[in-house]
């Protein structure tokens, strides 16, 4: 009976020791916390979760930027909010966004002075080459008599003559296959005395001014000197475009001989500028003669 009582005491003692050891083991461990959606403090740093701060969007409808204005500085876009006072920035909101780890793409380097600049479209390298003008053949040169002007000269055969004007005589290329019909006009005016070079230059500019009024665009060269009728004369060239887009070129040459002012006006299709200078004008200049 005594042994049975003693065994119960031993068994109770062992149970107390085991309970004490179990309680001591549980109390030595830290409490575990489990992540709760929206609780930033509970999110483990090892998880694939990124904390993102989003500022509330504000409207800038009243602050319109004119990018085409010459006063706009594209470099002003760099660090646009660097100097904004903190109190003017609305409180941020914290959200969590899952992050996918991928190889980052390299960020292109942009010079800040070009930031926001409008790109300029360049002509493509394969832009079709304009069709070259067909070759021109002047054929035979014949003598034309400007009786009222007291002149004769050589020019391409078959050009149409117009001697209805008292002071001028004109021949025109009848070929309608070219968008501008070339013409050559000679004028002769009696003056009180032979003109100086400055006076001849003034006459050339006056003729150029008359031509300018017939075109949509007009660009004359400076005046220069060149002999005509064995005297020093003054001439100038011009390029022009009609209102229909036809490109034209021309030359005005003036000289004064024996109290007579002679003015030559030659126009041509601009695609054939060199051909008219090297053939028609050159032939006229070396063949023109005073007949009376």
Residue frames as qw, qx, qy, qz and C-alpha x, y, z in Angstrom:
[[0.000, 0.886, 0.464, 0.000, 0.00, 0.00, 0.00],
 [0.305, -0.792, 0.130, 0.512, 2.89, 2.30, 0.88],
 [0.423, -0.113, 0.605, 0.665, 4.57, 1.41, -2.46],
 [0.237, 0.639, 0.645, 0.345, 1.47, 2.30, -4.40],
 [0.125, -0.948, -0.220, 0.190, 1.28, 5.68, -2.70],
 [0.409, -0.593, 0.357, 0.594, 4.96, 6.31, -3.34],
 [0.425, 0.196, 0.674, 0.571, 4.55, 5.45, -7.05],
 [0.135, 0.843, 0.499, 0.148, 1.76, 7.96, -7.40],
 [0.263, -0.883, 0.030, 0.387, 3.91, 10.67, -5.84],
 [0.457, -0.308, 0.546, 0.631, 6.77, 9.93, -8.27],
 [0.348, 0.476, 0.679, 0.436, 4.44, 9.91, -11.23],
 [0.004, -0.942, -0.333, 0.051, 2.93, 13.29, -10.24],
 [0.373, -0.730, 0.240, 0.520, 6.41, 14.78, -9.78],
 [0.452, -0.028, 0.640, 0.621, 7.48, 13.65, -13.25],
 [0.228, 0.723, 0.594, 0.269, 4.35, 15.14, -14.77],
 [0.161, -0.945, -0.117, 0.260, 5.11, 18.49, -13.11],
 [0.434, -0.495, 0.449, 0.604, 8.70, 18.46, -14.42],
 [0.398, 0.282, 0.692, 0.532, 7.54, 17.70, -17.97],
 [0.093, 0.878, 0.464, 0.077, 4.96, 20.47, -17.81],
 [0.279, -0.852, 0.095, 0.432, 7.60, 22.93, -16.60],
 [0.445, -0.235, 0.587, 0.634, 9.97, 21.98, -19.40],
 [0.309, 0.540, 0.675, 0.397, 7.23, 22.31, -22.04],
 [0.044, -0.947, -0.298, 0.110, 6.18, 25.74, -20.76],
 [0.376, -0.691, 0.286, 0.548, 9.80, 26.94, -20.73],
 [0.446, 0.047, 0.663, 0.600, 10.31, 25.80, -24.36],
 [0.207, 0.732, 0.591, 0.269, 7.19, 27.58, -25.66],
 [0.163, -0.947, -0.151, 0.234, 7.93, 30.86, -23.88],
 [0.474, -0.489, 0.379, 0.626, 11.50, 31.07, -25.37],
 [0.399, 0.319, 0.632, 0.584, 10.20, 31.26, -28.93],
 [0.091, 0.224, -0.022, -0.970, 9.20, 34.61, -30.61],
 [0.536, 0.514, 0.525, -0.415, 5.68, 35.12, -31.69],
 [0.337, 0.119, 0.677, 0.644, 5.21, 34.53, -35.41],
 [0.319, 0.584, 0.191, -0.721, 3.43, 37.20, -37.49],
 [0.497, 0.322, 0.727, 0.348, 1.74, 36.46, -40.75],
 [0.064, -0.064, 0.270, 0.959, 1.43, 39.03, -43.59],
 [0.265, 0.645, 0.648, -0.306, -1.92, 40.72, -43.94],
 [0.378, 0.524, 0.447, 0.618, -2.90, 42.45, -47.21],
 [0.042, -0.874, -0.173, -0.452, -2.45, 46.21, -46.85],
 [0.623, -0.770, 0.075, 0.118, -0.27, 45.92, -43.73],
 [0.501, 0.765, -0.362, 0.182, 3.13, 47.29, -44.85],
 [0.277, -0.681, 0.624, -0.266, 4.90, 46.38, -41.58],
 [0.817, -0.133, 0.532, -0.179, 3.98, 42.69, -41.92],
 [0.811, 0.568, -0.108, -0.088, 5.38, 42.21, -45.44],
 [0.801, -0.339, 0.300, 0.391, 8.59, 40.08, -45.49],
 [0.078, 0.801, -0.352, -0.477, 11.44, 41.73, -47.31],
 [0.324, -0.224, 0.848, 0.355, 12.27, 38.47, -49.13],
 [0.515, 0.520, 0.675, -0.096, 8.91, 38.29, -50.90],
 [0.320, 0.209, 0.494, 0.781, 8.51, 39.54, -54.52],
 [0.045, -0.864, -0.501, -0.010, 6.59, 42.59, -53.43],
 [0.389, 0.193, -0.009, 0.901, 7.55, 46.21, -54.10],
 [0.086, -0.726, -0.471, 0.493, 6.32, 49.19, -52.16],
 [0.293, 0.408, 0.392, 0.771, 5.24, 51.94, -54.56],
 [0.059, -0.547, -0.383, 0.742, 4.43, 55.49, -53.55],
 [0.211, 0.531, 0.588, 0.573, 1.86, 57.20, -55.73],
 [0.021, -0.277, -0.236, 0.931, 1.18, 60.91, -55.48],
 [0.390, 0.662, 0.584, -0.263, -2.33, 62.11, -56.33],
 [0.412, 0.334, 0.461, 0.711, -2.60, 63.45, -59.86],
 [0.015, 0.665, 0.252, -0.703, -3.12, 67.17, -60.26],
 [0.521, 0.702, 0.444, 0.195, -4.49, 69.05, -63.21],
 [0.331, -0.415, 0.188, 0.826, -2.34, 71.55, -65.17],
 [0.406, 0.640, 0.608, 0.236, -5.03, 72.51, -67.66],
 [0.046, 0.984, 0.128, -0.111, -4.37, 76.21, -67.08],
 [0.327, -0.722, 0.466, 0.393, -0.62, 75.89, -67.69],
 [0.839, 0.498, 0.212, 0.050, -0.52, 75.21, -71.43],
 [0.450, -0.541, 0.437, 0.560, 3.04, 75.03, -72.86],
 [0.628, 0.745, -0.035, -0.222, 3.64, 76.29, -76.38],
 [0.794, -0.238, 0.414, 0.376, 6.34, 73.93, -77.67],
 [0.604, 0.547, 0.325, 0.480, 6.55, 75.81, -80.97],
 [0.086, -0.996, -0.018, -0.022, 7.36, 79.12, -79.31],
 [0.593, 0.557, -0.352, 0.463, 10.90, 80.38, -79.68],
 [0.257, -0.675, 0.415, -0.553, 10.86, 81.17, -75.94],
 [0.938, -0.277, 0.047, -0.204, 10.41, 77.53, -74.90],
 [0.064, 0.653, -0.749, 0.096, 13.56, 75.95, -73.47],
 [0.861, -0.030, -0.468, -0.196, 13.44, 72.12, -73.76],
 [0.448, 0.220, -0.697, 0.515, 16.08, 71.88, -71.02],
 [0.363, -0.338, 0.323, -0.806, 13.50, 73.21, -68.56],
 [0.864, -0.156, -0.307, -0.367, 11.88, 69.76, -68.55],
 [0.648, 0.136, -0.647, 0.378, 14.89, 68.35, -66.68],
 [0.309, -0.189, -0.642, 0.676, 14.18, 68.27, -62.90],
 [0.168, -0.546, -0.382, -0.727, 10.85, 69.99, -63.35],
 [0.617, -0.687, -0.272, -0.271, 9.71, 69.36, -59.71],
 [0.665, 0.065, -0.461, 0.583, 13.12, 69.59, -58.02],
 [0.127, 0.167, -0.302, 0.930, 12.42, 72.99, -56.47],
 [0.483, -0.520, -0.441, -0.550, 8.75, 72.42, -55.55],
 [0.246, -0.436, 0.560, -0.660, 8.07, 73.15, -51.85],
 [0.142, -0.042, -0.983, 0.112, 7.21, 70.07, -49.81],
 [0.260, 0.317, 0.616, -0.673, 4.06, 71.58, -48.36],
 [0.503, 0.398, -0.184, -0.745, 2.61, 71.96, -51.86],
 [0.363, 0.176, -0.875, -0.269, 2.90, 68.25, -52.60],
 [0.779, -0.291, -0.059, -0.552, -0.25, 66.26, -51.62],
 [0.550, -0.423, 0.697, -0.183, 0.27, 63.33, -49.22],
 [0.349, 0.324, -0.811, -0.341, 1.35, 60.14, -50.94],
 [0.890, -0.104, 0.136, -0.422, -0.56, 56.88, -50.96],
 [0.142, -0.467, 0.871, 0.059, 1.21, 53.57, -50.39],
 [0.916, 0.173, 0.014, -0.361, 0.28, 50.52, -52.41],
 [0.495, -0.407, 0.748, 0.173, 2.03, 47.24, -53.08],
 [0.730, 0.542, -0.206, -0.361, 2.68, 45.92, -56.56],
 [0.911, -0.121, 0.355, 0.172, 4.09, 42.52, -57.42],
 [0.072, 0.797, -0.477, -0.363, 7.47, 42.77, -59.10],
 [0.950, 0.269, 0.139, 0.078, 8.57, 40.60, -62.01],
 [0.406, -0.674, 0.443, 0.429, 12.34, 40.34, -62.19],
 [0.784, 0.547, 0.227, 0.185, 13.40, 40.77, -65.82],
 [0.608, -0.057, 0.146, 0.778, 16.57, 42.00, -67.50],
 [0.075, 0.818, 0.218, -0.528, 16.27, 45.82, -67.54],
 [0.611, 0.640, 0.275, 0.378, 16.38, 47.52, -70.93],
 [0.474, -0.148, -0.039, 0.867, 19.16, 50.10, -71.32],
 [0.094, 0.872, 0.343, -0.335, 17.94, 53.67, -71.06],
 [0.587, 0.550, 0.189, 0.563, 18.93, 55.71, -74.14],
 [0.394, -0.414, -0.135, 0.810, 21.13, 58.69, -73.41],
 [0.216, 0.818, 0.420, 0.329, 19.46, 61.98, -74.34],
 [0.338, 0.110, -0.142, 0.924, 21.20, 65.33, -74.28],
 [0.040, -0.608, -0.614, 0.502, 19.11, 67.58, -72.06],
 [0.062, 0.424, -0.131, -0.894, 19.29, 70.48, -74.50],
 [0.276, 0.020, -0.702, -0.656, 17.25, 68.43, -77.00],
 [0.047, 0.291, 0.906, -0.304, 14.65, 67.14, -74.54],
 [0.276, 0.656, 0.548, -0.440, 11.16, 67.80, -75.83],
 [0.077, 0.485, -0.383, -0.783, 12.41, 69.24, -79.12],
 [0.777, 0.454, 0.223, -0.375, 10.31, 68.62, -82.21],
 [0.636, -0.127, 0.621, 0.441, 12.02, 66.18, -84.62],
 [0.319, 0.637, -0.278, -0.645, 12.76, 67.40, -88.12],
 [0.865, 0.280, 0.416, -0.033, 11.71, 65.11, -90.98],
 [0.171, -0.557, 0.584, 0.565, 14.53, 64.54, -93.42],
 [0.693, 0.443, -0.319, -0.471, 14.19, 63.64, -97.07],
 [0.928, -0.130, 0.350, -0.005, 14.44, 59.85, -97.42],
 [0.287, -0.540, 0.632, 0.476, 17.68, 58.62, -98.94],
 [0.369, 0.193, 0.839, 0.351, 15.68, 56.76, -101.56],
 [0.318, 0.701, 0.238, -0.592, 13.83, 59.87, -102.69],
 [0.725, 0.453, 0.445, 0.268, 13.31, 59.49, -106.43],
 [0.334, -0.310, 0.272, 0.848, 15.68, 61.49, -108.62],
 [0.434, 0.667, 0.157, -0.585, 13.90, 64.08, -110.78],
 [0.766, 0.401, 0.438, 0.247, 13.58, 63.05, -114.40],
 [0.328, -0.388, 0.269, 0.819, 16.26, 64.92, -116.37],
 [0.460, 0.693, 0.068, -0.551, 15.09, 67.29, -119.09],
 [0.837, 0.347, 0.356, 0.229, 15.37, 65.83, -122.62],
 [0.475, -0.234, 0.282, 0.800, 18.27, 67.15, -124.69],
 [0.326, 0.844, 0.227, -0.359, 17.65, 70.29, -126.71],
 [0.573, 0.078, 0.476, 0.663, 18.92, 70.86, -130.28],
 [0.118, 0.701, 0.099, -0.696, 18.89, 74.36, -131.75],
 [0.695, 0.506, 0.463, 0.217, 19.69, 73.28, -135.29],
 [0.497, 0.407, 0.217, 0.735, 20.56, 75.93, -137.84],
 [0.173, -0.663, -0.242, 0.687, 21.17, 79.58, -136.94],
 [0.376, 0.605, 0.456, 0.533, 19.93, 82.27, -139.35],
 [0.199, 0.001, -0.106, 0.974, 20.04, 86.08, -139.52],
 [0.037, -0.770, -0.634, 0.067, 17.14, 88.13, -138.21],
 [0.236, 0.319, 0.092, 0.913, 16.69, 91.81, -139.12],
 [0.157, -0.719, -0.540, 0.409, 15.26, 94.20, -136.55],
 [0.373, 0.536, 0.311, 0.691, 14.76, 96.98, -139.06],
 [0.223, -0.894, -0.201, -0.333, 13.17, 99.57, -136.77],
 [0.664, -0.715, 0.099, 0.198, 15.89, 99.08, -134.19],
 [0.361, 0.837, -0.411, -0.019, 18.64, 99.21, -136.81],
 [0.400, -0.503, 0.763, -0.067, 20.07, 95.82, -135.77],
 [0.846, 0.218, -0.410, -0.261, 20.70, 92.39, -137.25],
 [0.368, -0.503, 0.743, -0.245, 21.73, 89.21, -135.40],
 [0.502, 0.142, -0.823, -0.223, 21.94, 85.44, -135.67],
 [0.544, -0.178, 0.574, -0.586, 19.48, 83.16, -133.81],
 [0.379, 0.057, 0.922, 0.050, 17.95, 79.67, -134.19],
 [0.210, -0.041, -0.603, -0.768, 15.93, 79.21, -137.37],
 [0.343, -0.404, -0.803, -0.272, 12.16, 79.02, -137.22],
 [0.155, -0.392, -0.580, 0.697, 11.56, 81.33, -134.26],
 [0.110, 0.781, 0.584, 0.190, 8.43, 83.47, -134.55],
 [0.304, 0.119, -0.032, 0.944, 9.01, 87.20, -135.19],
 [0.103, -0.839, -0.526, 0.093, 7.05, 90.10, -133.66],
 [0.382, 0.050, 0.061, 0.921, 7.95, 93.57, -134.96],
 [0.104, -0.760, -0.546, -0.338, 4.70, 95.29, -134.09],
 [0.437, -0.798, -0.207, 0.359, 6.23, 97.35, -131.27],
 [0.308, 0.939, -0.078, 0.132, 7.88, 100.65, -132.16],
 [0.113, -0.830, 0.526, -0.148, 10.92, 100.31, -129.91],
 [0.503, -0.367, 0.779, -0.081, 11.30, 96.53, -129.59],
 [0.685, 0.326, -0.535, -0.372, 11.63, 93.43, -131.75],
 [0.603, -0.323, 0.661, -0.306, 10.97, 89.93, -130.39],
 [0.614, 0.215, -0.700, -0.296, 11.51, 86.39, -131.60],
 [0.668, -0.313, 0.481, -0.474, 9.99, 83.42, -129.76],
 [0.002, -0.199, 0.973, 0.119, 10.75, 79.72, -129.79],
 [0.652, -0.050, -0.243, -0.716, 7.56, 78.07, -131.17],
 [0.462, 0.040, -0.884, 0.061, 8.27, 74.67, -129.54],
 [0.595, -0.471, 0.013, -0.652, 5.28, 73.98, -127.26],
 [0.841, -0.117, -0.521, 0.085, 6.77, 70.79, -125.83],
 [0.423, 0.035, -0.490, 0.762, 8.61, 72.92, -123.24],
 [0.210, -0.715, -0.625, 0.233, 6.63, 74.56, -120.44],
 [0.075, -0.838, -0.041, 0.539, 8.20, 77.99, -121.07],
 [0.684, 0.612, 0.237, 0.317, 8.73, 79.33, -124.59],
 [0.528, -0.362, 0.072, 0.765, 12.09, 81.07, -124.81],
 [0.319, 0.896, 0.281, 0.129, 12.15, 84.59, -126.29],
 [0.541, -0.163, 0.066, 0.823, 14.70, 87.18, -127.33],
 [0.122, 0.928, 0.352, 0.031, 13.83, 90.89, -127.42],
 [0.499, -0.011, 0.034, 0.866, 16.00, 93.80, -128.61],
 [0.002, 0.921, 0.372, -0.112, 15.11, 97.43, -127.94],
 [0.491, 0.154, 0.084, 0.853, 16.68, 100.66, -129.21],
 [0.125, -0.908, -0.382, 0.119, 15.95, 104.08, -127.69],
 [0.420, 0.595, -0.046, 0.684, 17.47, 107.40, -128.69],
 [0.538, -0.696, -0.298, 0.370, 19.04, 109.26, -125.73],
 [0.077, 0.995, -0.056, -0.006, 20.69, 112.66, -125.26],
 [0.097, 0.749, -0.650, 0.078, 24.12, 111.24, -124.46],
 [0.690, 0.125, -0.713, 0.035, 25.83, 107.89, -124.04],
 [0.733, -0.625, -0.059, -0.262, 25.09, 106.30, -120.68],
 [0.027, -0.615, 0.731, -0.295, 27.67, 105.67, -117.99],
 [0.388, 0.012, -0.920, 0.058, 27.98, 102.24, -116.37],
 [0.085, 0.194, 0.700, -0.682, 25.94, 103.38, -113.37],
 [0.508, 0.289, -0.005, -0.812, 23.18, 104.64, -115.67],
 [0.555, 0.171, -0.728, -0.364, 23.25, 101.36, -117.61],
 [0.185, -0.052, -0.915, 0.354, 22.99, 99.44, -114.34],
 [0.318, 0.239, 0.430, -0.810, 19.93, 101.49, -113.44],
 [0.597, 0.260, -0.350, -0.673, 18.29, 100.65, -116.78],
 [0.437, 0.095, -0.893, -0.052, 19.00, 96.94, -116.26],
 [0.001, 0.148, 0.800, -0.582, 17.41, 97.06, -112.81],
 [0.464, 0.251, 0.107, -0.843, 14.35, 98.82, -114.22],
 [0.615, 0.184, -0.614, -0.459, 13.86, 96.02, -116.77],
 [0.306, 0.004, -0.918, 0.253, 14.32, 93.40, -114.03],
 [0.227, 0.166, 0.547, -0.788, 11.68, 95.18, -111.96],
 [0.607, 0.222, -0.213, -0.733, 9.23, 94.91, -114.88],
 [0.560, 0.120, -0.807, -0.147, 9.92, 91.18, -115.19],
 [0.046, 0.039, -0.826, 0.561, 9.45, 90.68, -111.43],
 [0.482, 0.126, 0.280, -0.821, 5.81, 91.74, -111.63],
 [0.705, 0.205, -0.447, -0.511, 5.03, 88.83, -113.97],
 [0.589, 0.109, -0.792, 0.119, 6.16, 86.05, -111.61],
 [0.726, -0.618, -0.263, -0.149, 5.24, 84.56, -108.26],
 [0.682, -0.605, 0.149, 0.384, 8.89, 84.44, -107.19],
 [0.550, 0.786, -0.072, 0.272, 11.80, 86.38, -108.63],
 [0.674, -0.622, 0.158, 0.366, 15.51, 86.46, -107.77],
 [0.534, 0.822, -0.139, 0.140, 17.98, 88.69, -109.71],
 [0.802, -0.105, -0.108, 0.578, 21.76, 88.60, -109.58],
 [0.233, -0.747, 0.049, 0.620, 24.05, 91.56, -109.09],
 [0.574, 0.814, -0.015, -0.088, 24.95, 93.57, -112.19],
 [0.673, -0.341, 0.413, 0.509, 28.25, 93.02, -113.99],
 [0.272, 0.751, -0.267, -0.540, 30.00, 94.43, -117.06],
 [0.651, 0.067, 0.684, 0.322, 30.42, 92.73, -120.44],
 [0.024, 0.343, -0.399, -0.850, 31.00, 94.08, -123.92],
 [0.479, 0.545, 0.687, -0.027, 28.21, 94.29, -126.47],
 [0.448, 0.855, 0.203, 0.164, 28.44, 95.97, -129.86],
 [0.652, 0.318, -0.194, 0.661, 32.13, 96.53, -129.06],
 [0.143, -0.633, 0.212, -0.731, 31.23, 98.72, -126.08],
 [0.154, 0.012, -0.848, 0.506, 31.28, 98.01, -122.36],
 [0.521, -0.416, -0.362, -0.651, 27.77, 97.19, -121.25],
 [0.282, -0.244, 0.705, -0.604, 26.05, 96.07, -118.05],
 [0.631, -0.107, -0.643, -0.420, 24.07, 92.85, -117.58],
 [0.375, -0.247, 0.710, -0.542, 22.36, 90.74, -114.91],
 [0.354, -0.097, -0.890, -0.270, 20.62, 87.36, -114.77],
 [0.525, -0.205, 0.365, -0.741, 17.46, 86.28, -112.93],
 [0.185, -0.127, -0.971, -0.076, 15.60, 83.16, -111.93],
 [0.457, -0.050, 0.163, -0.873, 11.84, 83.10, -111.41],
 [0.082, 0.217, 0.972, -0.024, 8.79, 80.89, -110.95],
 [0.310, -0.279, -0.395, -0.819, 5.39, 81.54, -112.48],
 [0.551, -0.196, 0.382, -0.716, 2.17, 81.27, -110.50],
 [0.931, 0.108, -0.159, -0.309, 1.69, 77.87, -112.17],
 [0.794, -0.460, 0.379, 0.121, 5.06, 76.66, -110.83],
 [0.805, 0.519, 0.043, 0.285, 6.99, 76.96, -114.12],
 [0.581, -0.602, 0.149, 0.527, 10.69, 77.66, -113.55],
 [0.511, 0.822, 0.115, 0.221, 12.19, 80.40, -115.73],
 [0.586, -0.438, 0.101, 0.675, 15.59, 82.02, -116.19],
 [0.418, 0.855, 0.239, 0.195, 16.73, 85.08, -118.07],
 [0.555, -0.228, 0.052, 0.798, 19.35, 87.72, -118.82],
 [0.184, 0.956, 0.228, -0.023, 19.15, 91.49, -119.39],
 [0.630, -0.140, 0.181, 0.742, 22.05, 93.27, -121.13],
 [0.178, 0.954, 0.227, -0.085, 22.25, 97.03, -121.84],
 [0.584, -0.133, 0.214, 0.771, 24.77, 99.13, -123.77],
 [0.193, 0.899, 0.178, -0.351, 24.89, 102.68, -125.07],
 [0.560, -0.010, 0.471, 0.681, 26.37, 103.45, -128.51],
 [0.123, 0.179, 0.375, 0.901, 26.24, 106.77, -130.35],
 [0.317, 0.009, 0.257, -0.913, 23.43, 108.16, -128.19],
 [0.740, -0.089, -0.437, -0.505, 21.36, 105.02, -128.61],
 [0.441, -0.343, 0.717, -0.417, 20.44, 102.80, -125.68],
 [0.656, 0.124, -0.665, -0.335, 20.26, 99.11, -126.69],
 [0.524, -0.302, 0.643, -0.470, 18.68, 96.58, -124.34],
 [0.531, 0.138, -0.791, -0.271, 18.63, 92.82, -124.91],
 [0.621, -0.241, 0.506, -0.549, 16.25, 90.53, -122.97],
 [0.539, 0.182, -0.790, -0.229, 16.59, 86.75, -123.29],
 [0.656, -0.284, 0.475, -0.512, 14.42, 84.29, -121.31],
 [0.486, 0.247, -0.818, -0.181, 14.55, 80.48, -121.24],
 [0.870, -0.378, -0.239, -0.207, 13.20, 77.38, -119.45],
 [0.337, -0.795, 0.480, -0.152, 15.43, 77.07, -116.40],
 [0.907, -0.125, 0.395, 0.076, 16.19, 73.41, -117.12],
 [0.759, 0.441, 0.214, 0.429, 18.03, 74.59, -120.24],
 [0.180, -0.956, 0.031, 0.231, 19.79, 77.59, -118.78],
 [0.467, -0.519, 0.515, 0.497, 23.33, 76.65, -119.79],
 [0.533, 0.321, 0.660, 0.421, 22.29, 75.61, -123.30],
 [0.208, 0.909, 0.338, 0.132, 20.65, 78.99, -123.94],
 [0.276, -0.890, 0.210, 0.297, 23.60, 80.92, -122.51],
 [0.512, -0.372, 0.623, 0.460, 26.20, 78.92, -124.45],
 [0.412, 0.313, 0.719, 0.464, 24.29, 78.89, -127.73],
 [0.142, 0.827, 0.490, 0.236, 21.56, 81.51, -128.23],
 [0.239, -0.947, -0.022, 0.212, 23.03, 84.33, -126.13],
 [0.536, -0.452, 0.443, 0.559, 26.61, 83.69, -127.20],
 [0.457, 0.353, 0.617, 0.535, 25.62, 83.53, -130.87],
 [0.064, 0.924, 0.356, 0.124, 23.60, 86.74, -130.57],
 [0.378, -0.853, 0.096, 0.348, 26.38, 88.64, -128.78],
 [0.480, -0.342, 0.535, 0.605, 29.01, 87.77, -131.38],
 [0.343, 0.359, 0.688, 0.529, 26.77, 88.32, -134.40],
 [0.064, 0.870, 0.446, -0.198, 24.73, 91.45, -133.57],
 [0.413, 0.070, 0.236, 0.877, 25.46, 94.46, -135.77],
 [0.158, 0.660, 0.266, -0.684, 24.20, 98.01, -136.12],
 [0.487, 0.396, 0.641, 0.441, 22.63, 98.37, -139.55],
 [0.151, 0.732, 0.284, 0.601, 21.72, 102.07, -139.42]]
